Amino acid sequence: MKAKVTISFKPGVLDPQGRAISHALAGLGFEGVGDVRQGKVIELDLAETDAAKAREQVEAMCQALLANPVIETYAIELAK
Amino acid sequence: MKAKVTISFKPGVLDPQGRAISHALAGLGFEGVGDVRQGKVIELDLAETDAAKAREQVEAMCQALLANPVIETYAIELAK
């Protein structure tokens, strides 16, 4: 089973990477660009074939390592 | 208009971050984890309201700054 975890900053958390991208785009002449936010996407190949167990496993991975629950939120997508 | 750009390494490109995550998960006792790959998600608020123009603009941003076409691929999603 494949799992895709999208991790992004919680609203209100300063996103220096997003700020840097926004400034760089303006410097390159791109206009009309408002807020820019950068997050992570982690794709995992899992041996687990049961969707519920796989989700539970990935949830535990997010809590233990992949995401910082203080400043980040995460969304889990599973695919066969 | 909101744009979401998902950037990931091309197949075959070494992903040290993914490797590090994979080893860390194994060290934490997670079993059955195969390949792990990490990419970026960049969310942009655009003043542009026309979808075709917005896609063209984001395409140009990807080529100019957001993605490294030598080792990365990108996918653009637009939302009102």
Backbone of each chain as nested JSON, in Angstrom:
{
  "chains": [
    {"id": "A", "residues": [
      {"number": 1, "name": "MET", "atoms": {"N": [0.853, -1.197, 0.0], "CA": [0.0, 0.0, 0.0], "C": [0.888, 1.246, 0.0]}},
      {"number": 2, "name": "LYS", "atoms": {"N": [0.459, 2.296, -0.716], "CA": [1.213, 3.568, -0.747], "C": [0.496, 4.584, 0.144]}},
      {"number": 3, "name": "ALA", "atoms": {"N": [1.297, 5.316, 0.918], "CA": [0.733, 6.385, 1.746], "C": [1.396, 7.699, 1.344]}},
      {"number": 4, "name": "LYS", "atoms": {"N": [0.579, 8.747, 1.338], "CA": [1.105, 10.08, 1.022], "C": [0.712, 11.009, 2.174]}},
      {"number": 5, "name": "VAL", "atoms": {"N": [1.722, 11.575, 2.822], "CA": [1.472, 12.464, 3.964], "C": [1.833, 13.893, 3.541]}},
      {"number": 6, "name": "THR", "atoms": {"N": [0.859, 14.78, 3.604], "CA": [1.114, 16.188, 3.298], "C": [1.165, 16.959, 4.605]}},
      {"number": 7, "name": "ILE", "atoms": {"N": [2.301, 17.596, 4.844], "CA": [2.529, 18.283, 6.121], "C": [2.656, 19.781, 5.855]}},
      {"number": 8, "name": "SER", "atoms": {"N": [1.873, 20.58, 6.568], "CA": [1.973, 22.032, 6.372], "C": [1.92, 22.757, 7.719]}},
      {"number": 9, "name": "PHE", "atoms": {"N": [2.412, 23.972, 7.699], "CA": [2.397, 24.751, 8.943], "C": [0.96, 25.087, 9.327]}},
      {"number": 10, "name": "LYS", "atoms": {"N": [0.719, 25.154, 10.62], "CA": [-0.586, 25.61, 11.095], "C": [-0.746, 27.089, 10.736]}},
      {"number": 11, "name": "PRO", "atoms": {"N": [-1.995, 27.53, 10.477], "CA": [-2.212, 28.953, 10.202], "C": [-1.628, 29.814, 11.329]}},
      {"number": 12, "name": "GLY", "atoms": {"N": [-0.974, 30.905, 10.947], "CA": [-0.444, 31.801, 11.976], "C": [1.011, 31.51, 12.311]}},
      {"number": 13, "name": "VAL", "atoms": {"N": [1.499, 30.335, 11.916], "CA": [2.912, 30.022, 12.175], "C": [3.753, 30.67, 11.077]}},
      {"number": 14, "name": "LEU", "atoms": {"N": [4.802, 31.367, 11.465], "CA": [5.668, 32.046, 10.491], "C": [6.304, 31.011, 9.569]}},
      {"number": 15, "name": "ASP", "atoms": {"N": [6.26, 31.316, 8.261], "CA": [6.798, 30.378, 7.265], "C": [7.927, 31.082, 6.507]}},
      {"number": 16, "name": "PRO", "atoms": {"N": [9.146, 31.063, 7.054], "CA": [10.252, 31.808, 6.432], "C": [10.544, 31.365, 4.995]}},
      {"number": 17, "name": "GLN", "atoms": {"N": [10.374, 30.052, 4.748], "CA": [10.618, 29.533, 3.392], "C": [9.617, 30.147, 2.417]}},
      {"number": 18, "name": "GLY", "atoms": {"N": [8.357, 30.187, 2.853], "CA": [7.326, 30.77, 2.003], "C": [7.591, 32.238, 1.736]}},
      {"number": 19, "name": "ARG", "atoms": {"N": [8.038, 32.927, 2.784], "CA": [8.375, 34.366, 2.648], "C": [9.507, 34.539, 1.627]}},
      {"number": 20, "name": "ALA", "atoms": {"N": [10.513, 33.687, 1.745], "CA": [11.675, 33.802, 0.847], "C": [11.248, 33.576, -0.596]}},
      {"number": 21, "name": "ILE", "atoms": {"N": [10.373, 32.592, -0.805], "CA": [9.892, 32.309, -2.162], "C": [9.108, 33.506, -2.693]}},
      {"number": 22, "name": "SER", "atoms": {"N": [8.264, 34.063, -1.841], "CA": [7.446, 35.204, -2.242], "C": [8.329, 36.38, -2.684]}},
      {"number": 23, "name": "HIS", "atoms": {"N": [9.355, 36.656, -1.899], "CA": [10.268, 37.768, -2.248], "C": [11.024, 37.464, -3.539]}},
      {"number": 24, "name": "ALA", "atoms": {"N": [11.454, 36.202, -3.676], "CA": [12.224, 35.831, -4.876], "C": [11.36, 35.949, -6.129]}},
      {"number": 25, "name": "LEU", "atoms": {"N": [10.099, 35.532, -6.011], "CA": [9.194, 35.638, -7.165], "C": [8.993, 37.103, -7.542]}},
      {"number": 26, "name": "ALA", "atoms": {"N": [8.839, 37.949, -6.532], "CA": [8.674, 39.386, -6.822], "C": [9.94, 39.923, -7.494]}},
      {"number": 27, "name": "GLY", "atoms": {"N": [11.069, 39.472, -7.03], "CA": [12.339, 39.901, -7.615], "C": [12.501, 39.452, -9.052]}},
      {"number": 28, "name": "LEU", "atoms": {"N": [11.835, 38.355, -9.388], "CA": [11.921, 37.855, -10.77], "C": [10.853, 38.501, -11.662]}},
      {"number": 29, "name": "GLY", "atoms": {"N": [10.053, 39.399, -11.032], "CA": [9.083, 40.15, -11.828], "C": [7.691, 39.539, -11.867]}},
      {"number": 30, "name": "PHE", "atoms": {"N": [7.445, 38.518, -11.064], "CA": [6.094, 37.939, -11.032], "C": [5.208, 38.831, -10.162]}},
      {"number": 31, "name": "GLU", "atoms": {"N": [4.106, 39.296, -10.754], "CA": [3.207, 40.174, -10.0], "C": [1.957, 39.43, -9.56]}},
      {"number": 32, "name": "GLY", "atoms": {"N": [1.237, 40.039, -8.622], "CA": [-0.03, 39.458, -8.173], "C": [0.136, 38.206, -7.353]}},
      {"number": 33, "name": "VAL", "atoms": {"N": [1.294, 38.051, -6.708], "CA": [1.5, 36.867, -5.856], "C": [1.306, 37.294, -4.403]}},
      {"number": 34, "name": "GLY", "atoms": {"N": [0.313, 36.699, -3.749], "CA": [0.059, 37.037, -2.343], "C": [0.832, 36.113, -1.438]}},
      {"number": 35, "name": "ASP", "atoms": {"N": [0.125, 35.494, -0.503], "CA": [0.754, 34.621, 0.486], "C": [1.319, 33.374, -0.189]}},
      {"number": 36, "name": "VAL", "atoms": {"N": [2.52, 32.96, 0.23], "CA": [3.139, 31.734, -0.279], "C": [3.493, 30.877, 0.933]}},
      {"number": 37, "name": "ARG", "atoms": {"N": [3.105, 29.621, 0.925], "CA": [3.408, 28.719, 2.05], "C": [4.019, 27.436, 1.495]}},
      {"number": 38, "name": "GLN", "atoms": {"N": [5.101, 26.967, 2.16], "CA": [5.744, 25.726, 1.696], "C": [5.576, 24.642, 2.74]}},
      {"number": 39, "name": "GLY", "atoms": {"N": [5.192, 23.423, 2.27], "CA": [5.066, 22.284, 3.175], "C": [5.82, 21.103, 2.604]}},
      {"number": 40, "name": "LYS", "atoms": {"N": [5.643, 19.939, 3.229], "CA": [6.339, 18.719, 2.791], "C": [5.333, 17.665, 2.351]}},
      {"number": 41, "name": "VAL", "atoms": {"N": [5.789, 16.828, 1.412], "CA": [4.993, 15.663, 1.004], "C": [5.905, 14.453, 1.168]}},
      {"number": 42, "name": "ILE", "atoms": {"N": [5.462, 13.484, 1.964], "CA": [6.265, 12.274, 2.181], "C": [5.481, 11.089, 1.645]}},
      {"number": 43, "name": "GLU", "atoms": {"N": [6.076, 10.369, 0.705], "CA": [5.427, 9.194, 0.131], "C": [6.112, 7.938, 0.675]}},
      {"number": 44, "name": "LEU", "atoms": {"N": [5.309, 7.024, 1.18], "CA": [5.849, 5.802, 1.785], "C": [5.258, 4.567, 1.116]}},
      {"number": 45, "name": "ASP", "atoms": {"N": [6.105, 3.58, 0.847], "CA": [5.636, 2.271, 0.395], "C": [5.508, 1.382, 1.629]}},
      {"number": 46, "name": "LEU", "atoms": {"N": [4.313, 0.884, 1.898], "CA": [4.072, 0.084, 3.099], "C": [3.765, -1.368, 2.719]}},
      {"number": 47, "name": "ALA", "atoms": {"N": [4.283, -2.298, 3.524], "CA": [3.974, -3.716, 3.297], "C": [2.52, -4.0, 3.703]}},
      {"number": 48, "name": "GLU", "atoms": {"N": [2.011, -3.231, 4.619], "CA": [0.637, -3.433, 5.121], "C": [-0.368, -3.319, 3.975]}},
      {"number": 49, "name": "THR", "atoms": {"N": [-1.338, -4.257, 3.932], "CA": [-2.314, -4.208, 2.835], "C": [-3.7, -3.778, 3.317]}},
      {"number": 50, "name": "ASP", "atoms": {"N": [-3.894, -3.809, 4.658], "CA": [-5.195, -3.392, 5.186], "C": [-5.198, -1.877, 5.395]}},
      {"number": 51, "name": "ALA", "atoms": {"N": [-6.173, -1.212, 4.799], "CA": [-6.184, 0.265, 4.8], "C": [-6.258, 0.834, 6.224]}},
      {"number": 52, "name": "ALA", "atoms": {"N": [-7.108, 0.251, 7.055], "CA": [-7.275, 0.782, 8.42], "C": [-5.965, 0.651, 9.201]}},
      {"number": 53, "name": "LYS", "atoms": {"N": [-5.345, -0.519, 9.077], "CA": [-4.071, -0.731, 9.795], "C": [-2.989, 0.188, 9.241]}},
      {"number": 54, "name": "ALA", "atoms": {"N": [-2.994, 0.362, 7.92], "CA": [-1.981, 1.23, 7.295], "C": [-2.166, 2.663, 7.79]}},
      {"number": 55, "name": "ARG", "atoms": {"N": [-3.414, 3.123, 7.852], "CA": [-3.667, 4.493, 8.314], "C": [-3.207, 4.666, 9.767]}},
      {"number": 56, "name": "GLU", "atoms": {"N": [-3.507, 3.655, 10.572], "CA": [-3.105, 3.677, 11.987], "C": [-1.572, 3.753, 12.101]}},
      {"number": 57, "name": "GLN", "atoms": {"N": [-0.903, 2.966, 11.262], "CA": [0.566, 2.922, 11.277], "C": [1.138, 4.294, 10.879]}},
      {"number": 58, "name": "VAL", "atoms": {"N": [0.579, 4.869, 9.819], "CA": [1.092, 6.163, 9.332], "C": [0.776, 7.274, 10.341]}},
      {"number": 59, "name": "GLU", "atoms": {"N": [-0.386, 7.179, 10.972], "CA": [-0.759, 8.14, 12.03], "C": [0.313, 8.109, 13.134]}},
      {"number": 60, "name": "ALA", "atoms": {"N": [0.707, 6.909, 13.528], "CA": [1.73, 6.761, 14.58], "C": [3.074, 7.319, 14.105]}},
      {"number": 61, "name": "MET", "atoms": {"N": [3.393, 7.121, 12.822], "CA": [4.636, 7.659, 12.267], "C": [4.617, 9.189, 12.305]}},
      {"number": 62, "name": "CYS", "atoms": {"N": [3.463, 9.766, 11.994], "CA": [3.346, 11.235, 11.998], "C": [3.562, 11.773, 13.411]}},
      {"number": 63, "name": "GLN", "atoms": {"N": [2.933, 11.106, 14.368], "CA": [3.049, 11.556, 15.763], "C": [4.49, 11.402, 16.271]}},
      {"number": 64, "name": "ALA", "atoms": {"N": [5.13, 10.294, 15.83], "CA": [6.463, 9.975, 16.37], "C": [7.581, 10.741, 15.672]}},
      {"number": 65, "name": "LEU", "atoms": {"N": [7.392, 11.012, 14.362], "CA": [8.561, 11.526, 13.619], "C": [8.232, 12.547, 12.525]}},
      {"number": 66, "name": "LEU", "atoms": {"N": [7.245, 12.197, 11.696], "CA": [7.108, 12.934, 10.436], "C": [6.643, 14.383, 10.627]}},
      {"number": 67, "name": "ALA", "atoms": {"N": [5.772, 14.624, 11.593], "CA": [5.231, 15.977, 11.749], "C": [5.462, 16.488, 13.168]}},
      {"number": 68, "name": "ASN", "atoms": {"N": [5.611, 17.788, 13.295], "CA": [5.731, 18.409, 14.622], "C": [4.347, 18.929, 15.005]}},
      {"number": 69, "name": "PRO", "atoms": {"N": [3.641, 18.196, 15.874], "CA": [2.236, 18.558, 16.163], "C": [2.062, 19.957, 16.75]}},
      {"number": 70, "name": "VAL", "atoms": {"N": [3.138, 20.55, 17.243], "CA": [3.005, 21.893, 17.834], "C": [2.77, 22.929, 16.743]}},
      {"number": 71, "name": "ILE", "atoms": {"N": [3.48, 22.811, 15.622], "CA": [3.394, 23.859, 14.584], "C": [2.897, 23.344, 13.238]}},
      {"number": 72, "name": "GLU", "atoms": {"N": [2.7, 22.026, 13.121], "CA": [2.32, 21.489, 11.807], "C": [1.036, 20.681, 11.885]}},
      {"number": 73, "name": "THR", "atoms": {"N": [0.309, 20.671, 10.741], "CA": [-0.825, 19.757, 10.581], "C": [-0.445, 18.778, 9.478]}},
      {"number": 74, "name": "TYR", "atoms": {"N": [-1.102, 17.619, 9.449], "CA": [-0.792, 16.646, 8.395], "C": [-2.068, 15.99, 7.89]}},
      {"number": 75, "name": "ALA", "atoms": {"N": [-2.007, 15.597, 6.607], "CA": [-3.134, 14.877, 5.999], "C": [-2.572, 13.601, 5.376]}},
      {"number": 76, "name": "ILE", "atoms": {"N": [-3.28, 12.501, 5.603], "CA": [-2.824, 11.186, 5.139], "C": [-3.731, 10.707, 4.004]}},
      {"number": 77, "name": "GLU", "atoms": {"N": [-3.13, 10.338, 2.876], "CA": [-3.873, 9.725, 1.78], "C": [-3.286, 8.338, 1.527]}},
      {"number": 78, "name": "LEU", "atoms": {"N": [-4.169, 7.367, 1.345], "CA": [-3.703, 5.998, 1.071], "C": [-4.11, 5.605, -0.339]}},
      {"number": 79, "name": "ALA", "atoms": {"N": [-3.279, 4.766, -0.98], "CA": [-3.621, 4.255, -2.319], "C": [-3.098, 2.831, -2.429]}},
      {"number": 80, "name": "LYS", "atoms": {"N": [-3.855, 1.972, -3.127], "CA": [-3.463, 0.562, -3.292], "C": [-2.207, 0.448, -4.155]}}
    ]},
    {"id": "B", "residues": [
      {"number": 1, "name": "MET", "atoms": {"N": [-7.171, 33.453, -6.934], "CA": [-7.059, 32.016, -7.26], "C": [-5.918, 31.397, -6.44]}},
      {"number": 2, "name": "LYS", "atoms": {"N": [-6.122, 30.154, -5.975], "CA": [-5.066, 29.443, -5.225], "C": [-4.403, 28.419, -6.128]}},
      {"number": 3, "name": "ALA", "atoms": {"N": [-3.08, 28.345, -6.024], "CA": [-2.341, 27.331, -6.788], "C": [-1.569, 26.464, -5.803]}},
      {"number": 4, "name": "LYS", "atoms": {"N": [-1.527, 25.172, -6.105], "CA": [-0.761, 24.242, -5.266], "C": [0.205, 23.491, -6.173]}},
      {"number": 5, "name": "VAL", "atoms": {"N": [1.493, 23.647, -5.888], "CA": [2.527, 23.008, -6.704], "C": [3.168, 21.892, -5.873]}},
      {"number": 6, "name": "THR", "atoms": {"N": [3.078, 20.674, -6.365], "CA": [3.72, 19.543, -5.686], "C": [4.976, 19.174, -6.465]}},
      {"number": 7, "name": "ILE", "atoms": {"N": [6.107, 19.239, -5.777], "CA": [7.405, 19.03, -6.431], "C": [8.045, 17.779, -5.846]}},
      {"number": 8, "name": "SER", "atoms": {"N": [8.458, 16.854, -6.717], "CA": [9.105, 15.646, -6.209], "C": [10.298, 15.278, -7.099]}},
      {"number": 9, "name": "PHE", "atoms": {"N": [11.186, 14.479, -6.52], "CA": [12.359, 14.061, -7.292], "C": [11.927, 13.147, -8.435]}},
      {"number": 10, "name": "LYS", "atoms": {"N": [12.654, 13.239, -9.535], "CA": [12.43, 12.304, -10.628], "C": [12.831, 10.907, -10.162]}},
      {"number": 11, "name": "PRO", "atoms": {"N": [12.168, 9.86, -10.702], "CA": [12.571, 8.492, -10.347], "C": [14.061, 8.288, -10.621]}},
      {"number": 12, "name": "GLY", "atoms": {"N": [14.73, 7.596, -9.714], "CA": [16.156, 7.321, -9.94], "C": [17.059, 8.347, -9.293]}},
      {"number": 13, "name": "VAL", "atoms": {"N": [16.519, 9.502, -8.924], "CA": [17.335, 10.52, -8.272], "C": [17.442, 10.166, -6.786]}},
      {"number": 14, "name": "LEU", "atoms": {"N": [18.659, 10.161, -6.268], "CA": [18.867, 9.821, -4.847], "C": [18.134, 10.824, -3.959]}},
      {"number": 15, "name": "ASP", "atoms": {"N": [17.402, 10.284, -2.963], "CA": [16.608, 11.139, -2.064], "C": [17.132, 10.952, -0.631]}},
      {"number": 16, "name": "PRO", "atoms": {"N": [18.192, 11.685, -0.255], "CA": [18.797, 11.475, 1.066], "C": [17.819, 11.697, 2.216]}},
      {"number": 17, "name": "GLN", "atoms": {"N": [16.932, 12.674, 2.036], "CA": [15.942, 12.957, 3.083], "C": [15.019, 11.746, 3.26]}},
      {"number": 18, "name": "GLY", "atoms": {"N": [14.594, 11.191, 2.16], "CA": [13.722, 10.013, 2.223], "C": [14.419, 8.853, 2.889]}},
      {"number": 19, "name": "ARG", "atoms": {"N": [15.71, 8.686, 2.545], "CA": [16.525, 7.606, 3.16], "C": [16.606, 7.821, 4.677]}},
      {"number": 20, "name": "ALA", "atoms": {"N": [16.852, 9.058, 5.069], "CA": [17.009, 9.352, 6.504], "C": [15.714, 9.049, 7.249]}},
      {"number": 21, "name": "ILE", "atoms": {"N": [14.585, 9.409, 6.631], "CA": [13.282, 9.138, 7.257], "C": [13.08, 7.63, 7.389]}},
      {"number": 22, "name": "SER", "atoms": {"N": [13.414, 6.92, 6.327], "CA": [13.242, 5.468, 6.327], "C": [14.044, 4.816, 7.457]}},
      {"number": 23, "name": "HIS", "atoms": {"N": [15.296, 5.236, 7.602], "CA": [16.143, 4.672, 8.678], "C": [15.591, 5.053, 10.06]}},
      {"number": 24, "name": "ALA", "atoms": {"N": [15.142, 6.298, 10.177], "CA": [14.629, 6.755, 11.483], "C": [13.371, 5.976, 11.862]}},
      {"number": 25, "name": "LEU", "atoms": {"N": [12.511, 5.732, 10.875], "CA": [11.286, 4.969, 11.165], "C": [11.654, 3.557, 11.611]}},
      {"number": 26, "name": "ALA", "atoms": {"N": [12.635, 2.96, 10.926], "CA": [13.059, 1.608, 11.333], "C": [13.621, 1.649, 12.754]}},
      {"number": 27, "name": "GLY", "atoms": {"N": [14.371, 2.683, 13.048], "CA": [14.941, 2.813, 14.391], "C": [13.883, 2.984, 15.468]}},
      {"number": 28, "name": "LEU", "atoms": {"N": [12.734, 3.534, 15.056], "CA": [11.645, 3.717, 16.023], "C": [10.77, 2.467, 16.126]}},
      {"number": 29, "name": "GLY", "atoms": {"N": [11.148, 1.452, 15.336], "CA": [10.442, 0.177, 15.452], "C": [9.309, -0.015, 14.458]}},
      {"number": 30, "name": "PHE", "atoms": {"N": [9.184, 0.897, 13.486], "CA": [8.136, 0.725, 12.472], "C": [8.624, -0.3, 11.441]}},
      {"number": 31, "name": "GLU", "atoms": {"N": [7.839, -1.346, 11.258], "CA": [8.236, -2.38, 10.301], "C": [7.424, -2.281, 9.019]}},
      {"number": 32, "name": "GLY", "atoms": {"N": [7.926, -2.956, 7.981], "CA": [7.177, -3.011, 6.72], "C": [7.17, -1.703, 5.975]}},
      {"number": 33, "name": "VAL", "atoms": {"N": [8.193, -0.878, 6.214], "CA": [8.278, 0.403, 5.482], "C": [9.317, 0.241, 4.381]}},
      {"number": 34, "name": "GLY", "atoms": {"N": [8.869, 0.372, 3.14], "CA": [9.782, 0.249, 2.003], "C": [10.367, 1.597, 1.639]}},
      {"number": 35, "name": "ASP", "atoms": {"N": [10.253, 1.948, 0.368], "CA": [10.828, 3.197, -0.129], "C": [10.106, 4.396, 0.479]}},
      {"number": 36, "name": "VAL", "atoms": {"N": [10.87, 5.433, 0.863], "CA": [10.295, 6.68, 1.394], "C": [10.863, 7.826, 0.555]}},
      {"number": 37, "name": "ARG", "atoms": {"N": [10.001, 8.691, 0.053], "CA": [10.468, 9.821, -0.763], "C": [9.835, 11.107, -0.212]}},
      {"number": 38, "name": "GLN", "atoms": {"N": [10.651, 12.17, -0.082], "CA": [10.112, 13.441, 0.412], "C": [10.148, 14.488, -0.686]}},
      {"number": 39, "name": "GLY", "atoms": {"N": [9.02, 15.221, -0.825], "CA": [8.955, 16.307, -1.803], "C": [8.456, 17.575, -1.135]}},
      {"number": 40, "name": "LYS", "atoms": {"N": [8.178, 18.587, -1.954], "CA": [7.706, 19.871, -1.428], "C": [6.299, 20.182, -1.962]}},
      {"number": 41, "name": "VAL", "atoms": {"N": [5.553, 20.92, -1.155], "CA": [4.251, 21.435, -1.601], "C": [4.291, 22.943, -1.381]}},
      {"number": 42, "name": "ILE", "atoms": {"N": [4.068, 23.701, -2.447], "CA": [4.077, 25.164, -2.328], "C": [2.687, 25.674, -2.683]}},
      {"number": 43, "name": "GLU", "atoms": {"N": [2.095, 26.393, -1.749], "CA": [0.752, 26.946, -1.974], "C": [0.876, 28.453, -2.196]}},
      {"number": 44, "name": "LEU", "atoms": {"N": [0.264, 28.949, -3.274], "CA": [0.372, 30.361, -3.625], "C": [-1.012, 30.978, -3.76]}},
      {"number": 45, "name": "ASP", "atoms": {"N": [-1.17, 32.173, -3.216], "CA": [-2.384, 32.963, -3.45], "C": [-2.084, 33.896, -4.614]}},
      {"number": 46, "name": "LEU", "atoms": {"N": [-2.871, 33.767, -5.695], "CA": [-2.633, 34.578, -6.9], "C": [-3.772, 35.579, -7.103]}},
      {"number": 47, "name": "ALA", "atoms": {"N": [-3.408, 36.789, -7.543], "CA": [-4.437, 37.794, -7.862], "C": [-5.16, 37.4, -9.153]}},
      {"number": 48, "name": "GLU", "atoms": {"N": [-4.496, 36.677, -10.015], "CA": [-5.072, 36.275, -11.311], "C": [-6.344, 35.454, -11.097]}},
      {"number": 49, "name": "THR", "atoms": {"N": [-7.386, 35.743, -11.865], "CA": [-8.644, 35.001, -11.692], "C": [-8.922, 34.057, -12.859]}},
      {"number": 50, "name": "ASP", "atoms": {"N": [-8.19, 34.266, -13.978], "CA": [-8.395, 33.378, -15.125], "C": [-7.521, 32.144, -14.976]}},
      {"number": 51, "name": "ALA", "atoms": {"N": [-8.139, 30.951, -15.026], "CA": [-7.417, 29.702, -14.749], "C": [-6.26, 29.476, -15.724]}},
      {"number": 52, "name": "ALA", "atoms": {"N": [-6.513, 29.72, -17.013], "CA": [-5.459, 29.463, -18.01], "C": [-4.255, 30.381, -17.768]}},
      {"number": 53, "name": "LYS", "atoms": {"N": [-4.54, 31.641, -17.499], "CA": [-3.445, 32.597, -17.254], "C": [-2.714, 32.243, -15.958]}},
      {"number": 54, "name": "ALA", "atoms": {"N": [-3.488, 31.829, -14.96], "CA": [-2.876, 31.473, -13.673], "C": [-1.95, 30.273, -13.862]}},
      {"number": 55, "name": "ARG", "atoms": {"N": [-2.415, 29.264, -14.613], "CA": [-1.582, 28.068, -14.841], "C": [-0.3, 28.46, -15.578]}},
      {"number": 56, "name": "GLU", "atoms": {"N": [-0.453, 29.332, -16.579], "CA": [0.711, 29.801, -17.349], "C": [1.71, 30.513, -16.422]}},
      {"number": 57, "name": "GLN", "atoms": {"N": [1.177, 31.333, -15.526], "CA": [2.017, 32.102, -14.603], "C": [2.782, 31.154, -13.656]}},
      {"number": 58, "name": "VAL", "atoms": {"N": [2.055, 30.158, -13.12], "CA": [2.674, 29.224, -12.177], "C": [3.685, 28.331, -12.901]}},
      {"number": 59, "name": "GLU", "atoms": {"N": [3.35, 27.966, -14.121], "CA": [4.297, 27.186, -14.945], "C": [5.624, 27.958, -15.075]}},
      {"number": 60, "name": "ALA", "atoms": {"N": [5.515, 29.244, -15.352], "CA": [6.717, 30.08, -15.496], "C": [7.469, 30.181, -14.166]}},
      {"number": 61, "name": "MET", "atoms": {"N": [6.728, 30.245, -13.062], "CA": [7.363, 30.298, -11.735], "C": [8.133, 29.006, -11.469]}},
      {"number": 62, "name": "CYS", "atoms": {"N": [7.54, 27.875, -11.871], "CA": [8.202, 26.583, -11.653], "C": [9.501, 26.523, -12.44]}},
      {"number": 63, "name": "GLN", "atoms": {"N": [9.434, 26.956, -13.68], "CA": [10.623, 26.925, -14.541], "C": [11.707, 27.872, -14.02]}},
      {"number": 64, "name": "ALA", "atoms": {"N": [11.26, 29.019, -13.493], "CA": [12.229, 30.059, -13.105], "C": [12.806, 29.832, -11.706]}},
      {"number": 65, "name": "LEU", "atoms": {"N": [11.973, 29.251, -10.823], "CA": [12.422, 29.245, -9.413], "C": [12.034, 27.997, -8.617]}},
      {"number": 66, "name": "LEU", "atoms": {"N": [10.757, 27.624, -8.716], "CA": [10.225, 26.68, -7.727], "C": [10.782, 25.261, -7.877]}},
      {"number": 67, "name": "ALA", "atoms": {"N": [11.024, 24.828, -9.111], "CA": [11.484, 23.441, -9.296], "C": [12.787, 23.417, -10.091]}},
      {"number": 68, "name": "ASN", "atoms": {"N": [13.588, 22.413, -9.823], "CA": [14.822, 22.218, -10.591], "C": [14.518, 21.163, -11.653]}},
      {"number": 69, "name": "PRO", "atoms": {"N": [14.317, 21.621, -12.919], "CA": [13.862, 20.679, -13.961], "C": [14.828, 19.524, -14.225]}},
      {"number": 70, "name": "VAL", "atoms": {"N": [16.071, 19.654, -13.773], "CA": [17.042, 18.569, -14.02], "C": [16.702, 17.352, -13.161]}},
      {"number": 71, "name": "ILE", "atoms": {"N": [16.33, 17.574, -11.898], "CA": [16.126, 16.443, -10.975], "C": [14.715, 16.371, -10.405]}},
      {"number": 72, "name": "GLU", "atoms": {"N": [13.882, 17.366, -10.712], "CA": [12.549, 17.368, -10.1], "C": [11.439, 17.427, -11.146]}},
      {"number": 73, "name": "THR", "atoms": {"N": [10.289, 16.848, -10.772], "CA": [9.072, 17.022, -11.577], "C": [8.09, 17.816, -10.72]}},
      {"number": 74, "name": "TYR", "atoms": {"N": [7.117, 18.464, -11.371], "CA": [6.138, 19.233, -10.587], "C": [4.747, 19.06, -11.171]}},
      {"number": 75, "name": "ALA", "atoms": {"N": [3.76, 19.174, -10.277], "CA": [2.354, 19.104, -10.698], "C": [1.651, 20.336, -10.143]}},
      {"number": 76, "name": "ILE", "atoms": {"N": [0.846, 20.966, -10.986], "CA": [0.162, 22.205, -10.608], "C": [-1.338, 21.936, -10.454]}},
      {"number": 77, "name": "GLU", "atoms": {"N": [-1.889, 22.333, -9.313], "CA": [-3.341, 22.251, -9.104], "C": [-3.847, 23.661, -8.824]}},
      {"number": 78, "name": "LEU", "atoms": {"N": [-4.978, 23.995, -9.455], "CA": [-5.549, 25.338, -9.236], "C": [-6.889, 25.191, -8.528]}},
      {"number": 79, "name": "ALA", "atoms": {"N": [-7.228, 26.174, -7.693], "CA": [-8.543, 26.171, -7.025], "C": [-9.006, 27.619, -6.901]}},
      {"number": 80, "name": "LYS", "atoms": {"N": [-10.335, 27.813, -7.048], "CA": [-10.892, 29.173, -6.97], "C": [-10.755, 29.752, -5.563]}}
    ]}
  ]
}
